Amino acid sequence: MAVHGALLAGVPMVVASSESTTYGDGPGQDPGGQWYRNLSIVGGPHGIAQPFTKWSNEAASVHTLPAMITRAAELSWRAPAGPAYLNIPLEILLEEWDGREAKPVVPPGSTHSSPEEADAVAQLIREARNPVIVTETSGREAGGFEALVAFAEAWRIPVVEPDSAVCGNFPRTHPLHAGSDIGPWMDEADLILLVNCRAPFYPPSRQPSKARIVVIDEVPQRPHVVHQVLFADAYLEGNVTNTLRQLTKRARDLDETALAERRVAQEARSAAERNAVATAETKAEQRAEGIDPVLLAATLRKLLDGRDGIVVDETITHSRIVRRHLRTDAPDSYFYVQGGLGQGIAVALGVKLAAQERPVVLTIGDGAFAYNPVIPSYDASNAYELPLLIVVFNNRVYKSMNLNHRRFYPEGAAAETGEWLGTDLRRLPRLAAFAEPFGMHTETVDAPDALAPALERALKAVSEGTTAVVDVLVTR
């Protein structure tokens, strides 16, 4: 699942594991009977890895192994970036090495759209009266966050980050940020610019009524996506950051009347969103009992202000609240866990390893928390000195599954009996308590006035080098 998540998120990495090819009948050291009895896989483990990696193969000789490792790394790095898998049998690992060394891994060369292609798209933008940008992963590109801001500002185009966005791509505090719902644009926009956006429309057949669609992406057609519908009228392929910069330079001879209309419309949308956020937060603050998840997200935002923090999110039913009220506004400040539940703590540890000077906060639901390998993750946090702030949005239920029960069978047996099988998490012990044997800072909070002080203490513990777990009992 973690390797599949890396494929979806476009993470270049080499994954290796082993098998036996002789099962004890060959010369040399005995690999152990477990391979014969329990661990053998017909076709080898590289067959299992093939559907969720870019490339999967077996190293059949110690003499080819160094070059295969280099090749796997270089393949993983090239677009579309993702994991490559190498099966290295135990017998190969135990052979005498012949001394040959692997070549250094060479970064990919760059590809660019031609000036003529960029000119044609710039003309489409120039002629559009109501364009919109939709992006999922432009913030993962080197310089992509900043390039998208410059592009949107130069042409004064609103930016939508749909629910499928996997990272922060545009400042959520920016007046051109147009939220996460593409719905209002489906009938209004006359030009949709899909920037690193693999799945903009759901269901896939939901086609905009009148908009022309330009796809800006190094690899628009993702080979690992089974069904992908973009409705493209034009493609700008090649390095996305470079493409955005080239289009930014072409922002001239603009229709000032159209720009004024767009500015007025977006200012109204932005003001409405700010008012809605403020109203929701005021309502959450005024709640007499219990902690609303909006209050939790807003409190986190205020405490992280000025700290250059990074948020890793593995919430499900609270994910929109987290994005909307944390309002991250800097590059590499928000990541959503990909590929399936149960990886959040490990992903947060990886982010912390890459950015050790920045505070890393994992927001996670109680259901997702229960999926995680909590004990090994806590041990890794201590062993490698990677302190995290883990904040659990604990509503004591697998809410996503519960909502689907209600949606699909509103008059079903569960609705009649009140027995929502497999979704009740009230029986779980205190989730913060699992961190206590590791000497970590723990808090369990159920009262609004205790929330900010608890999070402040936890952030202080993290700054002093200790992982802190705050289990917040939210109202929904």
HELIX and SHEET records of a PDB file:
HELIX    1   1 ALA A    2  ALA A    9  1                                   8    
HELIX    2   2 GLN A   34  GLN A   34  1                                   1    
HELIX    3   3 TRP A   35  LEU A   39  3                                   5    
HELIX    4   4 PRO A   45  ALA A   49  1                                   5    
HELIX    5   5 GLN A   50  PHE A   52  5                                   3    
HELIX    6   6 LEU A   65  TRP A   77  1                                  13    
HELIX    7   7 LEU A   90  LEU A   93  1                                   4    
HELIX    8   8 PRO A  115  GLU A  127  1                                  13    
HELIX    9   9 SER A  138  ARG A  140  5                                   3    
HELIX   10  10 GLY A  144  TRP A  155  1                                  12    
HELIX   11  11 GLY A  183  TRP A  185  5                                   3    
HELIX   12  12 VAL A  240  LYS A  249  1                                  10    
HELIX   13  13 GLU A  256  GLU A  285  1                                  30    
HELIX   14  14 PRO A  293  LEU A  304  1                                  12    
HELIX   15  15 SER A  319  LEU A  326  1                                   8    
HELIX   16  16 GLY A  344  ALA A  354  1                                  11    
HELIX   17  17 ASP A  366  TYR A  371  1                                   6    
HELIX   18  18 VAL A  374  ALA A  383  1                                  10    
HELIX   19  19 LYS A  399  PHE A  408  1                                  10    
HELIX   20  20 ALA A  413  THR A  417  1                                   5    
HELIX   21  21 LEU A  431  PHE A  438  5                                   8    
HELIX   22  22 PRO A  448  SER A  463  1                                  16    
SHEET    1   A 3 MET A  13  SER A  17  0                                        
SHEET    2   A 3 PRO A  83  ASN A  87  1                                        
SHEET    3   A 3 TRP A  55  GLU A  58  1                                        
SHEET    1   B 5 VAL A 159  VAL A 160  0                                        
SHEET    2   B 5 PRO A 131  THR A 135  1                                        
SHEET    3   B 5 LEU A 191  VAL A 195  1                                        
SHEET    4   B 5 ARG A 212  ILE A 216  1                                        
SHEET    5   B 5 ALA A 234  LEU A 236  1                                        
SHEET    1   C 6 TYR A 334  TYR A 336  0                                        
SHEET    2   C 6 ILE A 310  GLU A 314  1                                        
SHEET    3   C 6 VAL A 360  GLY A 365  1                                        
SHEET    4   C 6 LEU A 389  ASN A 394  1                                        
SHEET    5   C 6 ALA A 468  LEU A 473  1                                        
SHEET    6   C 6 HIS A 441  VAL A 445  1                                        
END                                                                             
